[in-house]
């Protein structure tokens, strides 16, 4: 008979969480390699054409002004022009006025980091380190609280439509009151599907991007596709910096435009953050399915409820047993737990031990040994348990840390009722 196969997790002695982590790392590396190949073939030709176009313009300039322009001065001018353009000093609004500084700190705490505005002084760079530490922490907390509330809101909405559908089908709302009450209790524990929540969050992000692009396209003079591209980069807090809103020196109704820009970026970042965290549940379910398909039987470490302490051999401090019974007790088999828990019926009404050659009463025992009742009880307890395992009372279950038990993933799993750990 063939021996059963062993999963790779058992062979490597991996816990399920560790196996899922390693599998996700491999999937992410493969995904990144696939993306690198895709962007390599997509953008390489355009980069070569842009470099050739620049070299052709520079060659035409030297052919026309070679006798009149100093090459060193021209290169210095081009270098300064590039630095000034990158810093927003040419055909851009001031970056460090109060609205510009507020826009900058917004990109810092939201981790967007467009890169069009960066501190140039040593004091400013030090300030970014400390200010960004607290600001990013507060922003993450805000995003998590938004995630909890938006999923709770969607759960209430989906539960309402679910209940309306059941009433329409006649499942609830009839004359049988007892069954209705029991079903209402079950309905309170009902959780929405993670797929529906992900769909509604995706639709919310799409609607926000469409509305924001309708604002950015005519004001920033971008195409509608470029506006949609900017919305994804900004909402996902990627922040390349190739397209940045509210950077022109003049806008019509600039105050209203800046307010709308701020609202769109904040709401879009919150909804996109929620969508990403709900999507992680789907990815984790995919990893669980992949582990099953790979026949990875992962091991579990479970704590026993009753712990047994090995006996500690030690000498008797107070000999209460005659010498001829000591050898008999050493060779006798240990008593079971049931025998230990049974009441002692070895004494008769006169205090003599039954079926024993030891004729000693409790009064004589206390008088001869001059010990208190508490010491006697302790000695009897130790003599009863000596030579056998000590059964300890069950300890209350301890909260074990599990990956995914904290943070946004735990919030999403708790609200959606997804037990995927």
C-alpha positions as CSV (number, residue, x, y, z in Angstrom):
1,X,0.0,0.0,0.0
2,X,1.4,3.3,-1.0
3,X,2.3,5.8,1.7
4,X,0.3,9.0,1.7
5,X,2.0,12.0,0.2
6,X,3.4,14.7,2.5
7,X,2.7,18.3,1.7
8,X,5.6,20.6,1.2
9,X,4.6,22.5,4.4
10,X,5.0,19.4,6.5
11,X,8.4,18.6,4.9
12,X,9.6,22.2,5.6
13,X,7.9,22.3,9.0
14,X,6.0,25.4,8.0
15,X,3.0,26.9,9.7
16,X,0.1,27.9,7.4
17,X,0.8,31.6,7.9
18,X,4.4,31.2,7.1
19,X,3.6,29.1,4.0
20,X,1.2,31.8,2.9
21,X,3.8,34.5,3.5
22,X,6.4,32.7,1.4
23,X,3.9,31.9,-1.3
24,X,2.9,35.6,-1.5
25,X,6.5,36.6,-1.7
26,X,7.1,34.3,-4.7
27,X,3.9,35.5,-6.3
28,X,4.9,39.2,-5.8
29,X,8.3,38.6,-7.3
30,X,6.9,36.9,-10.3
31,X,4.3,39.7,-10.7
32,X,7.1,42.3,-10.5
33,X,9.2,40.5,-13.1
34,X,6.2,40.2,-15.4
35,X,5.5,44.0,-14.9
36,X,9.2,44.8,-15.6
37,X,9.1,42.9,-18.8
38,X,5.8,44.6,-19.9
39,X,7.0,48.1,-19.1
40,X,10.4,47.4,-20.7
41,X,8.9,46.6,-24.1
42,X,6.2,49.3,-23.7
43,X,8.4,52.3,-22.8
44,X,11.9,51.5,-24.2
45,X,11.2,52.6,-27.8
46,X,9.7,55.9,-26.7
47,X,12.7,56.6,-24.5
48,X,15.1,56.0,-27.4
49,X,13.1,58.2,-29.7
50,X,13.0,61.0,-27.1
51,X,16.8,60.8,-26.6
52,X,17.4,60.9,-30.4
53,X,15.1,63.9,-30.8
54,X,17.0,65.8,-28.1
55,X,20.4,65.0,-29.6
56,X,19.1,66.1,-33.0
57,X,17.9,69.5,-31.7
58,X,21.2,70.0,-29.9
59,X,23.2,69.1,-33.0
60,X,21.1,71.6,-35.1
61,X,21.7,74.3,-32.5
62,X,25.5,73.8,-32.6
63,X,25.5,73.8,-36.4
64,X,23.7,77.1,-36.4
65,X,25.4,78.9,-33.5
66,X,28.8,77.1,-33.2
67,X,30.8,80.2,-33.9
68,X,28.9,82.6,-31.5
69,X,28.0,80.6,-28.4
70,X,30.3,79.2,-25.8
71,X,29.7,75.5,-25.2
72,X,30.5,75.7,-21.4
73,X,28.2,78.6,-20.9
74,X,25.4,76.9,-22.7
75,X,25.7,73.7,-20.7
76,X,25.7,75.7,-17.5
77,X,22.6,77.5,-18.6
78,X,20.8,74.3,-19.5
79,X,21.6,72.8,-16.2
80,X,20.3,75.8,-14.3
81,X,17.2,75.9,-16.4
82,X,16.5,72.2,-15.7
83,X,16.9,72.7,-12.0
84,X,14.7,75.8,-12.0
85,X,12.0,74.1,-14.0
86,X,12.0,71.1,-11.7
87,X,11.7,73.3,-8.7
88,X,8.7,75.1,-10.2
89,X,10.4,78.5,-10.6
90,X,9.5,78.8,-14.3
91,X,5.9,79.4,-15.3
92,X,4.6,78.0,-12.0
93,X,2.9,79.5,-9.0
94,X,5.0,80.0,-5.8
95,X,5.5,76.6,-4.1
96,X,6.1,77.9,-0.6
97,X,3.4,80.4,-0.1
98,X,0.8,79.3,2.5
99,X,-1.5,77.4,0.0
100,X,1.5,75.8,-1.6
101,X,3.0,74.8,1.7
102,X,-0.4,73.3,2.7
103,X,-0.5,71.3,-0.5
104,X,3.0,70.1,0.3
105,X,2.2,68.8,3.8
106,X,-0.9,67.2,2.3
107,X,1.3,65.1,0.0
108,X,3.6,64.3,2.9
109,X,1.0,62.9,5.4
110,X,-0.9,61.1,2.7
111,X,2.3,59.5,1.4
112,X,1.5,60.7,-2.1
113,X,4.8,62.6,-2.5
114,X,4.5,64.1,-6.0
115,X,8.1,65.4,-5.8
116,X,7.4,68.7,-7.5
117,X,8.0,70.5,-4.1
118,X,10.8,69.3,-1.9
119,X,12.6,71.1,1.0
120,X,16.0,72.5,0.0
121,X,17.4,73.6,3.4
122,X,18.8,71.4,6.1
123,X,16.2,72.6,8.6
124,X,13.4,71.8,6.1
125,X,14.7,68.2,5.6
126,X,15.0,67.6,9.3
127,X,11.5,69.0,9.8
128,X,10.1,66.6,7.1
129,X,11.5,63.6,9.1
130,X,9.8,64.5,12.4
131,X,6.7,66.1,10.8
132,X,6.2,63.2,8.4
133,X,6.5,60.6,11.2
134,X,3.6,61.9,13.2
135,X,1.6,63.0,10.1
136,X,1.8,59.7,8.3
137,X,0.8,57.9,11.5
138,X,-2.2,60.1,12.0
139,X,-3.2,59.7,8.3
140,X,-3.0,55.9,8.6
141,X,-5.2,56.0,11.6
142,X,-7.7,58.2,9.7
143,X,-7.7,55.8,6.7
144,X,-8.3,52.8,9.0
145,X,-11.2,54.6,10.8
146,X,-12.6,55.5,7.4
147,X,-12.3,51.9,6.2
148,X,-14.2,50.7,9.3
149,X,-17.0,53.2,8.8
150,X,-17.4,52.8,5.0
151,X,-17.6,49.0,5.3
152,X,-20.1,49.3,8.2
153,X,-22.2,51.6,6.1
154,X,-22.1,49.3,3.1
155,X,-22.9,46.3,5.4
156,X,-26.1,48.2,6.7
157,X,-27.1,49.1,3.1
158,X,-26.6,45.5,1.8
159,X,-28.4,44.1,4.9
160,X,-31.3,46.3,4.2
161,X,-31.6,45.2,0.6
162,X,-31.2,41.6,1.7
163,X,-34.0,41.9,4.2
164,X,-36.2,43.6,1.6
165,X,-35.6,40.7,-0.8
166,X,-36.5,38.2,1.9
167,X,-39.7,40.0,2.7
168,X,-40.6,40.1,-1.0
169,X,-40.1,36.4,-1.2
170,X,-42.2,35.9,1.9
171,X,-39.4,34.3,3.9
172,X,-40.0,36.8,6.8
173,X,-42.9,39.0,7.7
174,X,-45.4,36.1,8.0
175,X,-47.8,35.2,10.8
176,X,-45.4,32.7,12.4
177,X,-43.9,34.9,15.1
178,X,-41.6,32.4,16.7
179,X,-39.8,31.5,13.5
180,X,-39.6,35.2,12.5
181,X,-38.0,36.1,15.8
182,X,-35.4,33.3,15.4
183,X,-34.7,34.4,11.9
184,X,-34.3,38.0,12.9
185,X,-31.6,36.9,15.4
186,X,-29.9,35.1,12.5
187,X,-30.3,38.2,10.3
188,X,-28.5,40.3,12.9
189,X,-25.4,38.0,12.4
190,X,-25.6,38.3,8.6
191,X,-22.5,39.6,6.9
192,X,-22.3,41.0,3.4
193,X,-20.2,39.3,0.7
194,X,-16.7,40.6,0.3
195,X,-17.2,40.6,-3.5
196,X,-20.2,42.9,-3.3
197,X,-18.3,45.3,-1.0
198,X,-15.3,45.3,-3.3
199,X,-17.6,46.0,-6.3
200,X,-19.3,49.0,-4.6
201,X,-15.9,50.5,-3.5
202,X,-14.6,50.1,-7.0
203,X,-17.7,51.9,-8.4
204,X,-17.2,54.7,-5.9
205,X,-13.6,55.1,-7.0
206,X,-14.6,55.1,-10.6
207,X,-17.3,57.7,-10.1
208,X,-14.9,59.9,-8.1
209,X,-12.3,59.6,-10.8
210,X,-14.8,60.5,-13.6
211,X,-16.0,63.6,-11.7
212,X,-12.5,64.7,-10.8
213,X,-11.3,64.3,-14.4
214,X,-14.2,66.4,-15.6
215,X,-12.7,69.1,-13.3
216,X,-9.0,68.7,-14.1
217,X,-9.3,68.3,-17.9
218,X,-10.5,71.8,-18.8
219,X,-8.7,73.6,-16.0
220,X,-5.3,71.9,-16.2
221,X,-5.4,71.6,-20.1
222,X,-5.0,67.9,-19.9
223,X,-6.7,65.3,-22.0
224,X,-9.5,63.3,-20.3
225,X,-7.3,60.2,-20.3
226,X,-4.4,62.1,-18.7
227,X,-6.8,63.3,-16.0
228,X,-8.0,59.8,-15.3
229,X,-4.3,58.7,-15.1
230,X,-3.6,61.5,-12.6
231,X,-6.6,60.5,-10.5
232,X,-5.4,56.9,-10.1
233,X,-1.8,57.9,-9.4
234,X,-3.0,60.5,-6.8
235,X,-5.8,58.3,-5.2
236,X,-3.5,55.3,-4.9
237,X,-0.8,57.6,-3.3
238,X,1.7,56.6,-5.9
239,X,2.5,60.1,-6.8
240,X,4.9,60.0,-9.8
241,X,4.9,63.8,-10.1
242,X,4.6,63.9,-13.9
243,X,1.1,65.3,-13.6
244,X,0.4,67.5,-10.6
245,X,-2.8,69.6,-10.1
246,X,-3.0,73.2,-9.0
247,X,0.5,74.2,-10.2
248,X,-0.3,76.9,-12.8
249,X,0.4,80.5,-11.9
250,X,-3.2,81.6,-12.5
251,X,-6.6,79.9,-12.4
252,X,-10.1,81.2,-12.7
253,X,-11.9,80.9,-9.3
254,X,-8.7,79.6,-7.8
255,X,-10.1,79.3,-4.2
256,X,-13.0,77.1,-5.3
257,X,-10.7,75.0,-7.5
258,X,-8.2,74.4,-4.7
259,X,-11.1,73.4,-2.4
260,X,-12.5,70.9,-5.0
261,X,-9.0,69.6,-5.7
262,X,-8.5,69.0,-1.9
263,X,-11.8,67.2,-1.5
264,X,-11.3,65.0,-4.5
265,X,-7.8,63.9,-3.5
266,X,-8.9,63.2,0.2
267,X,-12.0,61.3,-0.7
268,X,-10.3,59.4,-3.6
269,X,-7.4,58.4,-1.3
270,X,-9.8,57.1,1.4
271,X,-11.9,55.1,-1.0
272,X,-8.9,53.7,-2.9
273,X,-7.3,52.7,0.4
274,X,-10.5,50.9,1.4
275,X,-10.6,49.2,-1.9
276,X,-7.0,48.0,-1.7
277,X,-7.6,46.5,1.8
278,X,-10.8,44.7,0.8
279,X,-8.9,43.4,-2.3
280,X,-6.3,41.9,0.0
281,X,-9.0,39.5,1.3
282,X,-9.5,38.2,-2.2
283,X,-5.8,37.8,-2.7
284,X,-5.5,35.9,0.6
285,X,-8.4,33.6,-0.4
286,X,-6.5,33.0,-3.7
287,X,-3.4,32.1,-1.8
288,X,-5.4,29.6,0.4
289,X,-6.8,28.1,-2.7
290,X,-3.3,27.9,-4.3
291,X,-2.0,26.2,-1.1
292,X,-4.7,23.5,-1.4
293,X,-4.0,23.0,-5.1
294,X,-0.3,22.6,-4.3
295,X,-1.2,19.9,-1.7
296,X,0.5,21.9,1.1
297,X,-0.7,20.3,4.2
298,X,0.4,22.8,6.7
299,X,1.0,22.0,10.4
300,X,-0.9,23.6,13.3
301,X,0.4,24.1,16.8
302,X,-2.3,23.6,19.3
303,X,-2.0,24.0,23.0
304,X,-3.5,21.3,25.1
305,X,-6.1,22.3,27.6
306,X,-4.6,20.1,30.5
307,X,-1.0,20.2,31.2
308,X,0.8,17.4,33.0
309,X,3.7,18.2,35.3
310,X,6.2,15.3,35.7
311,X,6.6,14.1,39.3
312,X,9.4,15.5,41.3
313,X,11.2,12.9,43.4
314,X,12.1,14.0,46.9
315,X,12.3,12.6,50.3
316,X,9.5,12.6,52.9
317,X,9.9,15.3,55.4
318,X,7.6,13.6,58.0
319,X,7.4,9.8,58.0
320,X,3.8,8.9,58.8
321,X,4.0,5.4,57.3
322,X,5.5,2.4,59.1
323,X,8.7,1.0,57.6
324,X,7.2,-2.2,56.3
325,X,4.6,-0.2,54.3
326,X,7.2,2.0,52.6
327,X,8.5,-0.8,50.4
328,X,5.0,-1.8,49.5
329,X,4.1,1.7,48.5
330,X,7.2,2.0,46.3
331,X,6.3,-1.2,44.4
332,X,2.5,-0.5,44.2
333,X,1.2,0.9,40.9
334,X,0.2,4.6,41.0
335,X,-3.4,5.4,41.5
336,X,-5.5,6.9,38.7
337,X,-7.1,10.3,38.8
338,X,-10.5,8.8,39.6
339,X,-9.0,6.9,42.6
340,X,-7.4,10.1,43.9
341,X,-10.6,12.1,43.6
342,X,-12.6,9.4,45.5
343,X,-13.2,10.1,49.2
344,X,-11.0,8.3,51.6
345,X,-12.9,5.3,53.0
346,X,-10.0,3.5,54.6
347,X,-10.8,4.6,58.1
348,X,-13.6,3.2,60.2
349,X,-15.6,5.0,62.8
350,X,-12.9,4.5,65.5
351,X,-10.2,6.1,63.4
352,X,-8.4,2.8,62.5
353,X,-7.1,2.2,59.0
354,X,-8.9,-0.7,57.3
355,X,-7.0,-3.5,55.6
356,X,-3.8,-2.3,57.1
357,X,-1.4,-3.3,59.8
358,X,-1.1,0.3,60.9
359,X,-3.2,0.8,64.0
360,X,-2.9,4.5,64.7
361,X,-5.7,7.0,65.4
362,X,-5.9,10.6,64.3
363,X,-5.7,11.8,67.9
364,X,-2.5,9.8,68.6
365,X,-1.0,11.0,65.3
366,X,-1.5,14.6,66.1
367,X,-0.3,14.2,69.7
368,X,2.8,12.2,68.7
369,X,4.0,14.4,65.9
370,X,2.9,17.7,67.4
371,X,1.9,19.2,64.1
372,X,-1.1,21.3,63.2
373,X,-4.0,20.3,61.1
374,X,-2.9,22.4,58.2
375,X,0.5,20.7,58.1
376,X,-1.2,17.3,58.2
377,X,-3.5,18.2,55.3
378,X,-0.5,19.3,53.3
379,X,1.4,16.1,54.0
380,X,-1.6,13.9,53.1
381,X,-2.1,15.8,49.9
382,X,1.6,15.5,48.9
383,X,1.6,11.8,49.8
384,X,-1.5,11.2,47.7
385,X,-0.1,12.9,44.6
386,X,3.5,11.7,45.0
387,X,4.6,9.3,42.3
388,X,2.0,10.3,39.7
389,X,1.3,13.1,37.3
390,X,-0.1,16.3,38.7
391,X,-3.1,17.5,36.7
392,X,-3.2,21.3,36.6
393,X,-6.5,23.1,36.1
394,X,-7.0,24.3,32.6
395,X,-5.6,27.7,31.9
396,X,-7.8,30.3,30.1
397,X,-7.0,30.5,26.4
398,X,-4.3,33.1,25.7
399,X,-4.7,35.5,22.8
400,X,-2.2,34.3,20.3
401,X,-0.8,36.8,17.7
402,X,-1.7,35.8,14.2
403,X,-0.7,37.6,11.0
404,X,-3.6,39.6,9.9
405,X,-5.1,39.9,13.4
406,X,-4.3,43.7,13.5
407,X,-4.4,46.5,11.1
408,X,-6.7,47.2,8.1
409,X,-6.9,43.6,7.1
410,X,-8.3,42.6,10.5
411,X,-10.9,45.5,10.3
412,X,-12.1,44.3,6.9
413,X,-12.2,40.6,7.9
414,X,-14.1,41.4,11.1
415,X,-16.7,43.6,9.3
416,X,-17.2,41.2,6.5
417,X,-17.1,38.0,8.6
418,X,-14.3,36.5,6.5
419,X,-12.4,33.8,8.5
420,X,-9.4,33.5,6.2
421,X,-6.5,33.3,8.6
